[in-house]
Amino acid sequence: MENLKKKYQEKYFDKTDLFTLVAMVPINHQPHPYCLGAEHIERYHIDTTKPCAMRVHPETKEWSTAYKKGYVKCNLPFEEHTYEVAMILQLKKDTDENEVGLFIHNMSETFLVDNITEIAFEETPNKYKIHAGTPNNQPDGNVEVSG
């Protein structure tokens, strides 16, 4: 996901004052997230004496080479474990739906290639908003009454 985030950061987000790209998150795993189980370790002769092949044992809280089983009887190759990607964004300022739509539309041709199916907005401490219309035409709360 870091490479995908870097790709979008450099291509789109380094040049905008509209959004911050917070994260790219894998979602909707089919049939489940791919994992390495004990059988993979044995099959591929991974050196279990190396720290990367160890984990903390849940009961003793010590480093162990004991592994939880992977998904039993899955037998699907790595390529058949799929997922989609959600892009998490934060606004950098108040804006309007037209500006947001244009920005997202400009990125959309790469969404299919990168399997990005969702965009989510994370609130900022400043609570920036996307308004209907343009920011200059926002109601200011004052109502003129003629008559």
DRENTORLO-362248 format. One record per residue: x, z, y of N, C-alpha, C in turn; residue in three letters; residue number from 1. Coordinates in nm, 2 decimals, padded with zeros to 4 digits, m for minus. Example, Ala and Ser with C-alpha at 12.3 -4.5 7.8 and 13.67 -1.06 7.14 Angstrom:
% DRENTORLO-362248
+--------+--------+--------+--------+--------+--------+--------+--------+--------+------+------+
|   n.xx |   n.zz |   n.yy |  ca.xx |  ca.zz |  ca.yy |   c.xx |   c.zz |   c.yy | resn | resi |
+--------+--------+--------+--------+--------+--------+--------+--------+--------+------+------+
|  01.32 |  00.78 | m00.57 |  01.23 |  00.78 | m00.45 |  01.32 |  00.78 | m00.33 |  ALA |    1 |
|  01.28 |  00.71 | m00.22 |  01.37 |  00.71 | m00.11 |  01.29 |  00.79 |  00.00 |  SER |    2 |
+--------+--------+--------+--------+--------+--------+--------+--------+--------+------+------+
% end
This chain:
% DRENTORLO-362248
+--------+--------+--------+--------+--------+--------+--------+--------+--------+------+------+
|   n.xx |   n.zz |   n.yy |  ca.xx |  ca.zz |  ca.yy |   c.xx |   c.zz |   c.yy | resn | resi |
+--------+--------+--------+--------+--------+--------+--------+--------+--------+------+------+
|  00.08 |  00.00 | m00.12 |  00.00 |  00.00 |  00.00 |  00.09 |  00.00 |  00.13 |  MET |    1 |
|  00.21 |  00.06 |  00.12 |  00.29 |  00.06 |  00.24 |  00.33 | m00.08 |  00.28 |  GLU |    2 |
|  00.36 | m00.17 |  00.19 |  00.40 | m00.30 |  00.22 |  00.28 | m00.37 |  00.29 |  ASN |    3 |
|  00.16 | m00.35 |  00.24 |  00.04 | m00.41 |  00.30 |  00.02 | m00.36 |  00.44 |  LEU |    4 |
|  00.04 | m00.23 |  00.46 |  00.02 | m00.17 |  00.59 |  00.12 | m00.23 |  00.68 |  LYS |    5 |
|  00.25 | m00.24 |  00.64 |  00.35 | m00.29 |  00.73 |  00.32 | m00.43 |  00.77 |  LYS |    6 |
|  00.27 | m00.51 |  00.67 |  00.24 | m00.65 |  00.70 |  00.13 | m00.66 |  00.81 |  LYS |    7 |
|  00.03 | m00.58 |  00.80 | m00.08 | m00.58 |  00.91 | m00.03 | m00.52 |  01.04 |  TYR |    8 |
|  00.05 | m00.42 |  01.02 |  00.10 | m00.35 |  01.14 |  00.18 | m00.45 |  01.23 |  GLN |    9 |
|  00.27 | m00.52 |  01.16 |  00.36 | m00.62 |  01.24 |  00.28 | m00.74 |  01.29 |  GLU |   10 |
|  00.18 | m00.79 |  01.21 |  00.11 | m00.91 |  01.24 |  00.00 | m00.89 |  01.35 |  LYS |   11 |
| m00.06 | m00.77 |  01.34 | m00.18 | m00.75 |  01.43 | m00.17 | m00.63 |  01.52 |  TYR |   12 |
| m00.13 | m00.51 |  01.46 | m00.15 | m00.39 |  01.53 | m00.03 | m00.35 |  01.63 |  PHE |   13 |
|  00.08 | m00.41 |  01.61 |  00.19 | m00.38 |  01.71 |  00.16 | m00.44 |  01.84 |  ASP |   14 |
|  00.07 | m00.54 |  01.85 |  00.04 | m00.62 |  01.97 | m00.09 | m00.58 |  02.04 |  LYS |   15 |
| m00.15 | m00.48 |  01.99 | m00.29 | m00.45 |  02.05 | m00.29 | m00.30 |  02.11 |  THR |   16 |
| m00.37 | m00.29 |  02.21 | m00.40 | m00.16 |  02.27 | m00.53 | m00.11 |  02.23 |  ASP |   17 |
| m00.59 | m00.18 |  02.13 | m00.73 | m00.15 |  02.08 | m00.74 | m00.05 |  01.97 |  LEU |   18 |
| m00.65 | m00.07 |  01.86 | m00.66 |  00.01 |  01.74 | m00.52 |  00.06 |  01.70 |  PHE |   19 |
| m00.52 |  00.17 |  01.63 | m00.41 |  00.22 |  01.55 | m00.44 |  00.20 |  01.40 |  THR |   20 |
| m00.36 |  00.14 |  01.33 | m00.38 |  00.12 |  01.18 | m00.33 |  00.25 |  01.12 |  LEU |   21 |
| m00.42 |  00.33 |  01.07 | m00.39 |  00.46 |  01.01 | m00.34 |  00.45 |  00.86 |  VAL |   22 |
| m00.42 |  00.37 |  00.78 | m00.38 |  00.36 |  00.64 | m00.45 |  00.24 |  00.57 |  ALA |   23 |
| m00.39 |  00.20 |  00.46 | m00.46 |  00.11 |  00.37 | m00.48 |  00.20 |  00.24 |  MET |   24 |
| m00.60 |  00.20 |  00.19 | m00.63 |  00.29 |  00.08 | m00.69 |  00.21 | m00.03 |  VAL |   25 |
| m00.64 |  00.23 | m00.16 | m00.70 |  00.16 | m00.27 | m00.83 |  00.23 | m00.31 |  PRO |   26 |
| m00.93 |  00.15 | m00.33 | m01.07 |  00.20 | m00.37 | m01.13 |  00.12 | m00.48 |  ILE |   27 |
| m01.23 |  00.16 | m00.54 | m01.31 |  00.09 | m00.64 | m01.22 |  00.04 | m00.75 |  ASN |   28 |
| m01.15 |  00.13 | m00.81 | m01.07 |  00.09 | m00.93 | m01.15 |  00.05 | m01.04 |  HIS |   29 |
| m01.11 | m00.06 | m01.11 | m01.18 | m00.11 | m01.23 | m01.08 | m00.14 | m01.34 |  GLN |   30 |
| m01.09 | m00.09 | m01.45 | m01.19 |  00.01 | m01.50 | m01.15 |  00.15 | m01.45 |  PRO |   31 |
| m01.03 |  00.18 | m01.41 | m00.98 |  00.30 | m01.36 | m00.84 |  00.28 | m01.30 |  HIS |   32 |
| m00.79 |  00.38 | m01.23 | m00.65 |  00.36 | m01.17 | m00.56 |  00.34 | m01.29 |  PRO |   33 |
| m00.46 |  00.25 | m01.27 | m00.36 |  00.23 | m01.38 | m00.27 |  00.36 | m01.38 |  TYR |   34 |
| m00.23 |  00.40 | m01.49 | m00.15 |  00.52 | m01.50 | m00.05 |  00.50 | m01.62 |  CYS |   35 |
|  00.06 |  00.57 | m01.60 |  00.16 |  00.57 | m01.71 |  00.14 |  00.70 | m01.79 |  LEU |   36 |
|  00.12 |  00.68 | m01.92 |  00.10 |  00.79 | m02.01 |  00.22 |  00.81 | m02.10 |  GLY |   37 |
|  00.21 |  00.91 | m02.19 |  00.32 |  00.94 | m02.27 |  00.36 |  00.82 | m02.36 |  ALA |   38 |
|  00.27 |  00.74 | m02.40 |  00.30 |  00.63 | m02.49 |  00.38 |  00.52 | m02.41 |  GLU |   39 |
|  00.35 |  00.50 | m02.28 |  00.43 |  00.41 | m02.20 |  00.58 |  00.46 | m02.19 |  HIS |   40 |
|  00.59 |  00.59 | m02.17 |  00.73 |  00.65 | m02.16 |  00.80 |  00.62 | m02.29 |  ILE |   41 |
|  00.74 |  00.64 | m02.41 |  00.81 |  00.62 | m02.53 |  00.83 |  00.47 | m02.55 |  GLU |   42 |
|  00.73 |  00.39 | m02.53 |  00.74 |  00.24 | m02.55 |  00.85 |  00.18 | m02.47 |  ARG |   43 |
|  00.87 |  00.22 | m02.34 |  00.96 |  00.16 | m02.26 |  01.09 |  00.24 | m02.24 |  TYR |   44 |
|  01.11 |  00.34 | m02.33 |  01.23 |  00.42 | m02.34 |  01.27 |  00.47 | m02.20 |  HIS |   45 |
|  01.18 |  00.52 | m02.13 |  01.21 |  00.58 | m02.00 |  01.29 |  00.71 | m02.03 |  ILE |   46 |
|  01.40 |  00.73 | m01.96 |  01.48 |  00.85 | m01.98 |  01.41 |  00.97 | m01.92 |  ASP |   47 |
|  01.35 |  01.06 | m02.01 |  01.27 |  01.17 | m01.97 |  01.36 |  01.29 | m01.92 |  THR |   48 |
|  01.49 |  01.27 | m01.92 |  01.57 |  01.38 | m01.86 |  01.59 |  01.36 | m01.71 |  THR |   49 |
|  01.54 |  01.24 | m01.66 |  01.55 |  01.22 | m01.52 |  01.44 |  01.29 | m01.44 |  LYS |   50 |
|  01.46 |  01.34 | m01.32 |  01.35 |  01.41 | m01.25 |  01.23 |  01.32 | m01.23 |  PRO |   51 |
|  01.24 |  01.19 | m01.21 |  01.13 |  01.11 | m01.19 |  01.04 |  01.10 | m01.31 |  CYS |   52 |
|  01.09 |  01.13 | m01.43 |  01.01 |  01.13 | m01.55 |  00.95 |  01.27 | m01.59 |  ALA |   53 |
|  00.97 |  01.36 | m01.50 |  00.92 |  01.50 | m01.53 |  00.81 |  01.54 | m01.43 |  MET |   54 |
|  00.74 |  01.64 | m01.47 |  00.63 |  01.69 | m01.39 |  00.63 |  01.84 | m01.41 |  ARG |   55 |
|  00.56 |  01.91 | m01.32 |  00.54 |  02.05 | m01.33 |  00.44 |  02.08 | m01.44 |  VAL |   56 |
|  00.47 |  02.16 | m01.54 |  00.38 |  02.20 | m01.64 |  00.27 |  02.29 | m01.58 |  HIS |   57 |
|  00.14 |  02.26 | m01.61 |  00.03 |  02.33 | m01.54 |  00.02 |  02.48 | m01.57 |  PRO |   58 |
|  00.07 |  02.52 | m01.69 |  00.07 |  02.66 | m01.73 |  00.19 |  02.74 | m01.69 |  GLU |   59 |
|  00.31 |  02.68 | m01.72 |  00.43 |  02.76 | m01.70 |  00.48 |  02.74 | m01.55 |  THR |   60 |
|  00.44 |  02.63 | m01.49 |  00.48 |  02.60 | m01.35 |  00.63 |  02.56 | m01.35 |  LYS |   61 |
|  00.68 |  02.52 | m01.46 |  00.82 |  02.48 | m01.47 |  00.82 |  02.33 | m01.50 |  GLU |   62 |
|  00.94 |  02.27 | m01.46 |  00.95 |  02.12 | m01.49 |  00.95 |  02.10 | m01.64 |  TRP |   63 |
|  00.88 |  01.99 | m01.68 |  00.86 |  01.96 | m01.82 |  00.85 |  01.81 | m01.84 |  SER |   64 |
|  00.89 |  01.77 | m01.96 |  00.87 |  01.63 | m01.99 |  00.74 |  01.61 | m02.07 |  THR |   65 |
|  00.66 |  01.71 | m02.08 |  00.53 |  01.69 | m02.15 |  00.44 |  01.62 | m02.06 |  ALA |   66 |
|  00.36 |  01.53 | m02.11 |  00.28 |  01.44 | m02.03 |  00.13 |  01.45 | m02.07 |  TYR |   67 |
|  00.04 |  01.44 | m01.97 | m00.10 |  01.43 | m02.01 | m00.11 |  01.29 | m02.07 |  LYS |   68 |
| m00.21 |  01.28 | m02.15 | m00.24 |  01.14 | m02.21 | m00.30 |  01.05 | m02.09 |  LYS |   69 |
| m00.27 |  00.93 | m02.11 | m00.33 |  00.83 | m02.02 | m00.47 |  00.81 | m02.06 |  GLY |   70 |
| m00.54 |  00.71 | m02.01 | m00.67 |  00.68 | m02.05 | m00.67 |  00.63 | m02.19 |  TYR |   71 |
| m00.73 |  00.70 | m02.28 | m00.73 |  00.67 | m02.42 | m00.80 |  00.55 | m02.45 |  VAL |   72 |
| m00.74 |  00.46 | m02.54 | m00.80 |  00.34 | m02.59 | m00.84 |  00.24 | m02.48 |  LYS |   73 |
| m00.77 |  00.24 | m02.37 | m00.79 |  00.14 | m02.27 | m00.74 |  00.01 | m02.31 |  CYS |   74 |
| m00.61 |  00.00 | m02.35 | m00.54 | m00.12 | m02.40 | m00.55 | m00.24 | m02.31 |  ASN |   75 |
| m00.58 | m00.23 | m02.18 | m00.58 | m00.34 | m02.09 | m00.45 | m00.35 | m02.03 |  LEU |   76 |
| m00.40 | m00.47 | m02.00 | m00.27 | m00.49 | m01.93 | m00.28 | m00.45 | m01.79 |  PRO |   77 |
| m00.17 | m00.42 | m01.73 | m00.17 | m00.38 | m01.59 | m00.25 | m00.47 | m01.50 |  PHE |   78 |
| m00.24 | m00.60 | m01.52 | m00.30 | m00.71 | m01.44 | m00.46 | m00.69 | m01.44 |  GLU |   79 |
| m00.51 | m00.63 | m01.54 | m00.66 | m00.62 | m01.55 | m00.71 | m00.49 | m01.49 |  GLU |   80 |
| m00.62 | m00.41 | m01.44 | m00.66 | m00.29 | m01.36 | m00.66 | m00.33 | m01.22 |  HIS |   81 |
| m00.78 | m00.34 | m01.16 | m00.79 | m00.40 | m01.03 | m00.85 | m00.29 | m00.93 |  THR |   82 |
| m00.83 | m00.32 | m00.80 | m00.89 | m00.23 | m00.70 | m00.91 | m00.32 | m00.57 |  TYR |   83 |
| m00.99 | m00.26 | m00.48 | m01.00 | m00.32 | m00.35 | m00.93 | m00.23 | m00.25 |  GLU |   84 |
| m00.92 | m00.28 | m00.13 | m00.85 | m00.20 | m00.03 | m00.94 | m00.17 |  00.09 |  VAL |   85 |
| m00.93 | m00.05 |  00.14 | m01.00 | m00.01 |  00.26 | m00.90 |  00.01 |  00.37 |  ALA |   86 |
| m00.93 | m00.05 |  00.49 | m00.84 | m00.04 |  00.61 | m00.90 |  00.07 |  00.70 |  MET |   87 |
| m00.82 |  00.17 |  00.73 | m00.86 |  00.29 |  00.81 | m00.80 |  00.27 |  00.95 |  ILE |   88 |
| m00.89 |  00.26 |  01.05 | m00.85 |  00.24 |  01.19 | m00.89 |  00.35 |  01.28 |  LEU |   89 |
| m00.82 |  00.37 |  01.39 | m00.86 |  00.46 |  01.50 | m00.86 |  00.38 |  01.63 |  GLN |   90 |
| m00.96 |  00.40 |  01.71 | m00.96 |  00.34 |  01.84 | m00.86 |  00.40 |  01.93 |  LEU |   91 |
| m00.80 |  00.32 |  02.02 | m00.71 |  00.37 |  02.12 | m00.77 |  00.39 |  02.26 |  LYS |   92 |
| m00.90 |  00.34 |  02.27 | m00.97 |  00.34 |  02.40 | m01.12 |  00.31 |  02.37 |  LYS |   93 |
| m01.20 |  00.34 |  02.47 | m01.34 |  00.29 |  02.46 | m01.34 |  00.14 |  02.47 |  ASP |   94 |
| m01.43 |  00.08 |  02.39 | m01.43 | m00.07 |  02.39 | m01.57 | m00.11 |  02.36 |  THR |   95 |
| m01.59 | m00.25 |  02.35 | m01.72 | m00.30 |  02.32 | m01.72 | m00.37 |  02.18 |  ASP |   96 |
| m01.84 | m00.40 |  02.13 | m01.85 | m00.46 |  02.00 | m01.80 | m00.60 |  02.00 |  GLU |   97 |
| m01.80 | m00.67 |  02.11 | m01.75 | m00.81 |  02.12 | m01.60 | m00.81 |  02.10 |  ASN |   98 |
| m01.53 | m00.72 |  02.16 | m01.38 | m00.71 |  02.15 | m01.34 | m00.67 |  02.01 |  GLU |   99 |
| m01.41 | m00.57 |  01.95 | m01.39 | m00.53 |  01.82 | m01.41 | m00.65 |  01.72 |  VAL |  100 |
| m01.52 | m00.71 |  01.74 | m01.56 | m00.82 |  01.65 | m01.46 | m00.94 |  01.65 |  GLY |  101 |
| m01.41 | m00.97 |  01.77 | m01.31 | m01.07 |  01.78 | m01.18 | m01.03 |  01.71 |  LEU |  102 |
| m01.13 | m00.91 |  01.73 | m01.01 | m00.86 |  01.67 | m01.02 | m00.87 |  01.52 |  PHE |  103 |
| m01.13 | m00.82 |  01.47 | m01.15 | m00.82 |  01.32 | m01.16 | m00.96 |  01.27 |  ILE |  104 |
| m01.23 | m01.04 |  01.34 | m01.25 | m01.18 |  01.30 | m01.11 | m01.25 |  01.29 |  HIS |  105 |
| m01.02 | m01.22 |  01.38 | m00.89 | m01.28 |  01.38 | m00.81 | m01.24 |  01.26 |  ASN |  106 |
| m00.84 | m01.12 |  01.20 | m00.77 | m01.08 |  01.08 | m00.83 | m01.12 |  00.96 |  MET |  107 |
| m00.96 | m01.16 |  00.96 | m01.04 | m01.17 |  00.84 | m01.00 | m01.28 |  00.75 |  SER |  108 |
| m00.93 | m01.38 |  00.79 | m00.88 | m01.49 |  00.70 | m00.78 | m01.43 |  00.60 |  GLU |  109 |
| m00.71 | m01.32 |  00.63 | m00.62 | m01.26 |  00.53 | m00.68 | m01.15 |  00.45 |  THR |  110 |
| m00.80 | m01.11 |  00.48 | m00.87 | m01.01 |  00.40 | m00.89 | m01.05 |  00.26 |  PHE |  111 |
| m00.93 | m01.17 |  00.23 | m00.96 | m01.21 |  00.10 | m00.83 | m01.21 |  00.01 |  LEU |  112 |
| m00.73 | m01.26 |  00.07 | m00.60 | m01.27 |  00.00 | m00.55 | m01.13 | m00.04 |  VAL |  113 |
| m00.57 | m01.03 |  00.05 | m00.52 | m00.90 |  00.03 | m00.62 | m00.81 | m00.03 |  ASP |  114 |
| m00.74 | m00.86 | m00.06 | m00.85 | m00.78 | m00.12 | m00.90 | m00.67 | m00.04 |  ASN |  115 |
| m00.90 | m00.69 |  00.09 | m00.95 | m00.58 |  00.19 | m01.10 | m00.61 |  00.20 |  ILE |  116 |
| m01.18 | m00.51 |  00.15 | m01.32 | m00.52 |  00.15 | m01.39 | m00.42 |  00.24 |  THR |  117 |
| m01.32 | m00.33 |  00.29 | m01.38 | m00.22 |  00.37 | m01.30 | m00.19 |  00.49 |  GLU |  118 |
| m01.36 | m00.16 |  00.61 | m01.29 | m00.11 |  00.73 | m01.37 |  00.01 |  00.76 |  ILE |  119 |
| m01.29 |  00.12 |  00.78 | m01.35 |  00.25 |  00.82 | m01.28 |  00.29 |  00.95 |  ALA |  120 |
| m01.35 |  00.36 |  01.03 | m01.30 |  00.41 |  01.16 | m01.29 |  00.56 |  01.15 |  PHE |  121 |
| m01.17 |  00.61 |  01.19 | m01.14 |  00.76 |  01.19 | m01.15 |  00.80 |  01.33 |  GLU |  122 |
| m01.22 |  00.91 |  01.35 | m01.24 |  00.96 |  01.49 | m01.11 |  01.02 |  01.54 |  GLU |  123 |
| m01.09 |  01.00 |  01.67 | m00.97 |  01.06 |  01.74 | m01.01 |  01.18 |  01.82 |  THR |  124 |
| m00.92 |  01.26 |  01.86 | m00.95 |  01.38 |  01.94 | m01.02 |  01.33 |  02.07 |  PRO |  125 |
| m00.99 |  01.21 |  02.12 | m01.05 |  01.16 |  02.25 | m01.19 |  01.11 |  02.22 |  ASN |  126 |
| m01.24 |  01.10 |  02.10 | m01.37 |  01.05 |  02.06 | m01.41 |  00.92 |  02.13 |  LYS |  127 |
| m01.31 |  00.82 |  02.12 | m01.34 |  00.69 |  02.18 | m01.46 |  00.63 |  02.10 |  TYR |  128 |
| m01.53 |  00.53 |  02.17 | m01.65 |  00.47 |  02.11 | m01.65 |  00.32 |  02.13 |  LYS |  129 |
| m01.73 |  00.26 |  02.04 | m01.75 |  00.12 |  02.05 | m01.89 |  00.10 |  02.10 |  ILE |  130 |
| m01.90 |  00.04 |  02.22 | m02.03 |  00.03 |  02.29 | m02.09 | m00.11 |  02.27 |  HIS |  131 |
| m02.22 | m00.12 |  02.28 | m02.29 | m00.25 |  02.28 | m02.26 | m00.32 |  02.41 |  ALA |  132 |
| m02.24 | m00.45 |  02.41 | m02.21 | m00.52 |  02.53 | m02.07 | m00.50 |  02.57 |  GLY |  133 |
| m02.04 | m00.50 |  02.70 | m01.91 | m00.49 |  02.75 | m01.89 | m00.35 |  02.82 |  THR |  134 |
| m01.77 | m00.30 |  02.82 | m01.75 | m00.17 |  02.88 | m01.79 | m00.16 |  03.03 |  PRO |  135 |
| m01.78 | m00.27 |  03.10 | m01.81 | m00.27 |  03.24 | m01.97 | m00.26 |  03.26 |  ASN |  136 |
| m02.04 | m00.30 |  03.16 | m02.19 | m00.30 |  03.17 | m02.25 | m00.18 |  03.11 |  ASN |  137 |
| m02.18 | m00.07 |  03.08 | m02.23 |  00.04 |  03.02 | m02.32 |  00.12 |  03.12 |  GLN |  138 |
| m02.43 |  00.17 |  03.07 | m02.51 |  00.25 |  03.16 | m02.44 |  00.38 |  03.19 |  PRO |  139 |
| m02.44 |  00.42 |  03.32 | m02.37 |  00.54 |  03.37 | m02.46 |  00.66 |  03.37 |  ASP |  140 |
| m02.58 |  00.65 |  03.32 | m02.67 |  00.77 |  03.32 | m02.76 |  00.77 |  03.45 |  GLY |  141 |
| m02.72 |  00.70 |  03.55 | m02.81 |  00.70 |  03.67 | m02.91 |  00.59 |  03.66 |  ASN |  142 |
| m03.03 |  00.63 |  03.69 | m03.14 |  00.53 |  03.69 | m03.20 |  00.51 |  03.83 |  VAL |  143 |
| m03.20 |  00.39 |  03.87 | m03.26 |  00.36 |  04.00 | m03.41 |  00.34 |  03.98 |  GLU |  144 |
| m03.49 |  00.40 |  04.07 | m03.63 |  00.38 |  04.07 | m03.67 |  00.32 |  04.20 |  VAL |  145 |
| m03.74 |  00.20 |  04.19 | m03.78 |  00.14 |  04.31 | m03.94 |  00.15 |  04.32 |  SER |  146 |
| m03.99 |  00.14 |  04.44 | m04.13 |  00.15 |  04.44 | m04.18 |  00.18 |  04.57 |  GLY |  147 |
+--------+--------+--------+--------+--------+--------+--------+--------+--------+------+------+
% end
